């Protein structure tokens, strides 16, 4: 379809594409992270109730986090493309746009920390029943990964919500037109 024939300018098309990429990426990063955490908690709880040690259950869930870190990195890249297109289309930096960019960049950075920092270290740890050092290292990385997931969840949500507050201030609700009274 020809953009000019549709009556849309290149800026509007780029803005629409940027918006779509941003919203989809942030939604998946937010919702996926919440879902993975919820699933891990449910699986570990269930395993614990069936007599499986928490550390063993957590180690069994590690492949889920490894696979999800790949998904996160893909959508983090899509988010960066969306934000770059958004800036290219608008070429202005309001306070809310700066806050949105900062939140998105923090979200991407947290995804990178998970994929390239935490997950590789967790994969190297082989948990053996009597290896207290390995259990301590795993526990420390697990704690760091919780904080990292929290950063991903919060920053993705903030980045999703900021444009909603920006547009609500910019476009007040139209006032109903006064109609003359019929006599």
Secondary structure, DSSP 8 states (H G I E B T S, - for coil): --TTTTT--HHHHHHHHHHHHHHHHHHHHHHHHHHHHHHHHHHHHHHHHTT--HHHHHHHHHHHHHHHHHHHHHHHHHHHHHHHHHHHHH----HHHHHHHHHHHHHHHHHHIIIIIIHHHHHH----TT-HHHHHHHHHHHHHHHHHHHHHHHHHHHHHHHHHHHHHHHS------------
